[in-house]
Amino acid sequence: MLEKMSDFFEARLDGYDEHMMTCIESANEFYPFTARQLPTAENCHVLDLGCGTGLELQEYYTQNPLARVTGIDLSQGMLDELKRKFAGKDINLILGSYFDVPFGENLFDAAVSVESLHHFTKEEKLALYSKLHAALKDNGCFILTDYFSLSDEEEQMHRRNFLALKAEQGICDDEFYHYDTLLTVKHETEALLEAGFSTVEVLNHWGATYTLKAVK
Ligand SMILES: C[S@@+](CC[C@H](N)C(=O)[O-])C[C@H]1O[C@@H](n2cnc3c(N)ncnc32)[C@H](O)[C@@H]1O
């Protein structure tokens, strides 16, 4: 059964961090790797899209304890847990969808997103990435660590399966439902370039989990 995105994560809050770190292959490598790509200047401002409980921030705060972070997430439970873990840090948490929340312009030194954006189509991401591009300072970068389809066929299969499940369950609203519809790295890169990023580079990968760096 498809579940609404925020309900899905609220229901899995208990033991979420342990699940991610023990059941997701290479999590112990890609979280620290992602954090190491973020700026080290004191007081720099980082936007985290789909921050969850902040697994990507754990390592980042070790290397940059004074970083300022704005995190956006649909799940109040995830944000509460993040706040508890990083009490005393300069964090602005926003409950909402990163598709709807205004980001502002020229505000962030960098943005990051880990394992959150693989639920959306290229078309849905285009407007989001344009908004993100405008929100970054000149030369700011977006570090994206996420799951990807390894072929066009796989990408199409995920989409078909998702639409079939929606039809089967009679879902026709525009709400977000939890289902992994992974793009290929090629299509993700195209969305970022079409949104205005000047370069997109693959920094690393662990199986189907890739880290991409897009520079404004
Ligand atoms: C698998 S968790 C990843 C959380 C964290 N980045 C990590 O790696 O542990 C995906 C997160 O994305 C959030 N999310 C999904 N769609 C979202 C949206 N449209 N706007 C904001 N957050 C969203 C979910 O609520 C969830 O907390």
The ligand as a Tripos MOL2 file, in Angstrom:
@<TRIPOS>MOLECULE
LIG
   27    29     1     0     0
SMALL
NO_CHARGES

@<TRIPOS>ATOM
      1 C1         15.0920    8.6910    3.7430 C.3       1 LIG1
      2 S1         14.8120   10.1870    4.6100 S.3       1 LIG1
      3 C2         16.4330   10.9670    4.5290 C.3       1 LIG1
      4 C3         16.6480   11.9030    5.6880 C.3       1 LIG1
      5 C4         18.0930   12.3710    5.8600 C.3       1 LIG1
      6 N1         18.4930   13.2370    4.7960 N.3       1 LIG1
      7 C5         18.9770   11.1450    5.9340 C.2       1 LIG1
      8 O1         19.7300   10.8840    4.9890 O.co2     1 LIG1
      9 O2         18.8820   10.4320    6.9390 O.co2     1 LIG1
     10 C6         13.8990   11.2040    3.4640 C.3       1 LIG1
     11 C7         13.4160   12.4830    4.1280 C.3       1 LIG1
     12 O3         12.9330   13.3630    3.1030 O.3       1 LIG1
     13 C8         11.7620   13.9970    3.5980 C.3       1 LIG1
     14 N2         10.9870   14.4640    2.4360 N.ar      1 LIG1
     15 C9         10.4630   13.7370    1.4270 C.ar      1 LIG1
     16 N3          9.8370   14.5370    0.5550 N.ar      1 LIG1
     17 C10         9.9710   15.8030    1.0190 C.ar      1 LIG1
     18 C11         9.5290   17.0830    0.5720 C.ar      1 LIG1
     19 N4          8.8280   17.2240   -0.5610 N.pl3     1 LIG1
     20 N5          9.8490   18.1760    1.2910 N.ar      1 LIG1
     21 C12        10.5580   18.0530    2.4580 C.ar      1 LIG1
     22 N6         11.0060   16.8630    2.9370 N.ar      1 LIG1
     23 C13        10.7070   15.7590    2.2320 C.ar      1 LIG1
     24 C14        11.0630   12.9230    4.4150 C.3       1 LIG1
     25 O4         10.1400   13.4620    5.3360 O.3       1 LIG1
     26 C15        12.2560   12.2410    5.0930 C.3       1 LIG1
     27 O5         12.5540   12.8080    6.3430 O.3       1 LIG1
@<TRIPOS>BOND
     1     1     2 1
     2     2     3 1
     3     2    10 1
     4     3     4 1
     5     4     5 1
     6     5     6 1
     7     5     7 1
     8     7     8 2
     9     7     9 1
    10    10    11 1
    11    11    12 1
    12    11    26 1
    13    12    13 1
    14    13    14 1
    15    13    24 1
    16    14    15 ar
    17    14    23 ar
    18    15    16 ar
    19    16    17 ar
    20    17    18 ar
    21    17    23 ar
    22    18    19 1
    23    18    20 ar
    24    20    21 ar
    25    21    22 ar
    26    22    23 ar
    27    24    25 1
    28    24    26 1
    29    26    27 1
@<TRIPOS>SUBSTRUCTURE
     1 LIG1         1 GROUP 0 **** ****
